[in-house]
Amino acid sequence: MSQNDVIIKVEHLSKSFGDKTVLDDINLEIKRGEFVTLLGPSGCGKTTMLRFIAGFNTADEGKIIMEGKDITDVPPFKRPLNTVFQRYALFPHLDVYDNIAFGLKLNKVPEEEIDKRVMKVLKLVSMSDYEDRDVESLSGGQQQRVAIARALINQPKVLLLDEPLAALDLKMRKDMQIELKEMHKKLGITFIYVTHDQEEALTLSDTIVVMNEGKIQQIGTPTDIYNEPVNAFVADFIGESNILKGRMIRDRRVAFIKHEFDCVDEGFGEDVKVDVVVRPEDIYFTTDPAKCQFKAKVNSCIFKGVHYEMWVDTDTGYELMIQDYDPYPVGSEVMLYIDPDDIQVMKKEREANTYAAKVTGEGEVEFLGTTFACDTTGFEEGDEVVATIRFEKVDLLDYEEEADTTGNVVFILYMGNHYHLTVKTESGENIWVDTNDIWDKGDFVGIKILPEDIRLSKPAAGNE
């Protein structure tokens, strides 16, 4: 990418509020004229990053570069960009015309120029003939158009939009998505859009930046993000997915759900643990035994308006979601296959919980902000060690009395025959758990690890 194509560059942006890291070393380049969407769950840092670009927040570290100039310390009103907020912030005592013209009048732009620009921007947002209307008499969608018009009339080089459609009903939101896309095409300026709505991001964007826990998980086109997620979080967050544990047998051959499949992925090595993503629409029914790769039994079938969503139990004990235009009755025995290019193989982010730990005494080790009993044979008090715990060896309790520490469930991933949970502990660190028990996001849980399930080792060379 030529540096002349880059309008905004975010370099090593970090921000913490107390002990909570909201942005963690963010680096991002945004091209001129691009529609970029910052996408992620609530609390992932996307709005905070937008506010840094706008100049409303100050970072602990990092810089914002715009057209080659450092604007990190430039106040918001001096930056060549405008923001549209979720709450439209219109002036209730002013009509549509005066709301839109407010900034121009403040800057003492000649009346003739104001009138010309207001009429032009009203036409752009499909609000011609509404200039004399009271803003409180307008619908939510119309108020949003006025807010966008007010931001556009100052002719910004970048338009920042912070969940601008969140307050609208579904049909109005869909209509406004189309209008926003058309506005972007006509204006040719850079849009930076914040949303937690995956479908909205896929519909609007040239580029999607997926965020979680203050970090960028993946940057790519909507097609890349959907078809080639880099990790389980992205695969689960963007659309429906079957995410499964797998094993790369060799290039172009992978095993999952206790069957082997041809795939198109290479370079993982041989006999390597991986995660596998298969979208529900990419599992196909067949009546040809020669084409069948595995069999299953339909256990539910729900009409979703365009397609049927079916859950099936495979012949090897896994549960998969399938979307198809034709329904199959509950109880049906079916034959299924998956094309090689519909299997997405991903590197495993981790194979077990590992923590920097310290031996605090005989039979005691400290990590996650607390002390655990374990076998410390071969180590002495004060030794720095690595504590490893397999995911399935972490027990979650709904009471604290017998727990070693506590935490909150922050992410749940269904992996066909078990749940993979991310739990934020009271120390602020994550612990990952494989379980068959059903928990809800946000649940407060006790965490118990038996002494025999903690393995201690010396830190790798260079990490001591």
Number of C-alpha atoms within 10 A of each C-alpha: 7 6 12 10 14 18 20 23 21 20 16 17 20 21 23 14 9 7 8 11 16 21 26 17 16 19 16 14 15 19 20 18 19 21 24 24 29 26 27 27 16 12 13 22 24 29 20 19 24 20 17 19 26 24 21 13 17 17 19 13 15 17 22 24 18 19 14 13 11 13 19 19 12 12 12 18 11 9 16 14 21 22 24 22 18 17 15 17 12 18 15 12 11 16 18 29 23 17 22 29 21 16 16 19 13 8 8 10 12 10 12 8 10 20 12 10 19 24 18 15 21 23 14 19 21 14 17 13 12 18 18 11 13 16 22 15 11 14 12 18 18 19 19 25 24 27 24 27 26 27 23 25 21 16 15 16 18 27 23 25 22 22 18 24 23 15 15 16 11 11 9 15 18 14 11 20 17 12 16 16 15 15 15 17 13 10 14 15 20 22 27 22 25 25 22 20 15 19 12 16 26 20 13 20 21 17 23 26 22 26 24 20 18 23 19 22 16 18 19 17 16 22 13 14 20 21 18 18 23 20 19 21 18 20 24 19 19 21 13 16 24 21 23 23 19 24 21 28 17 17 16 17 17 26 20 16 20 15 12 16 19 16 20 15 18 13 9 18 11 14 14 14 20 21 20 27 24 24 22 19 17 17 20 15 18 14 10 9 11 7 13 16 14 18 17 21 19 22 16 17 19 14 14 10 8 9 15 17 22 21 19 24 19 21 15 12 13 17 22 25 21 24 23 18 13 11 15 20 13 15 13 13 16 17 19 18 16 20 14 15 14 17 22 20 28 22 16 16 11 11 13 15 17 18 18 18 23 21 24 17 16 14 16 16 27 19 18 19 13 11 17 21 17 20 17 21 9 7 18 14 14 12 15 20 22 21 23 18 22 16 18 15 18 20 16 23 15 13 12 15 9 10 16 16 20 21 22 19 22 16 15 20 18 19 21 18 16 17 17 18 22 19 26 20 21 14 14 14 13 19 21 23 24 21 19 12 8 8 16 12 13 13 13 21 22 20 23 18 18 14 15 11 16 22 16 25 15 15 14 9 6 5 7 10
